Amino acid sequence: MLMPDASSEVIAGTAAQILGDSSFASAAKQLAVTISGYGGAAKAVAVLETLG
């Protein structure tokens, strides 16, 4: 997790790590499938808002 005061170098390094690791893309695709099962983005947001 990035800290709020992370330097631009740390942010760039983290972004490069995420973009270079296929497991992040795979997880994002699975999350997209899960969210689409909620009836679209608006419905997903409504469900997520009930969790907080």
C-alpha positions in Angstrom: 0.0 0.0 0.0 1.3 3.5 -0.8 1.5 6.0 1.9 -0.1 9.4 1.4 3.4 11.0 1.4 4.9 8.5 -1.1 7.5 10.1 -3.4 7.0 10.1 -7.2 9.7 7.5 -7.4 7.9 5.1 -5.1 4.6 5.7 -7.0 6.3 5.1 -10.3 7.9 2.0 -9.0 4.7 0.6 -7.7 2.9 1.4 -11.0 5.6 -0.4 -12.9 5.3 -3.4 -10.7 1.5 -3.5 -11.1 1.7 -3.1 -14.9 4.4 -5.7 -15.2 2.7 -8.4 -13.1 0.0 -10.4 -15.0 -1.5 -11.5 -11.7 -2.8 -7.9 -11.2 -4.5 -8.0 -14.6 -6.0 -11.4 -13.8 -7.3 -10.2 -10.5 -8.8 -7.1 -12.1 -10.6 -9.2 -14.7 -12.0 -11.5 -12.0 -13.2 -8.5 -10.1 -14.9 -7.1 -13.2 -16.8 -10.4 -13.7 -17.9 -10.3 -10.0 -19.0 -6.7 -10.2 -20.9 -7.3 -13.5 -22.9 -9.9 -11.7 -24.3 -7.2 -9.4 -26.2 -5.7 -12.3 -23.8 -3.1 -13.5 -21.7 -0.4 -11.9 -24.5 1.5 -10.3 -25.9 -1.5 -8.6 -22.3 -2.6 -7.5 -21.8 0.9 -5.9 -25.2 0.6 -4.1 -24.2 -2.8 -2.7 -20.7 -1.5 -1.6 -22.2 1.5 0.1 -24.2 -0.8 2.4 -21.0 -2.4 3.6 -19.5 0.8 5.0 
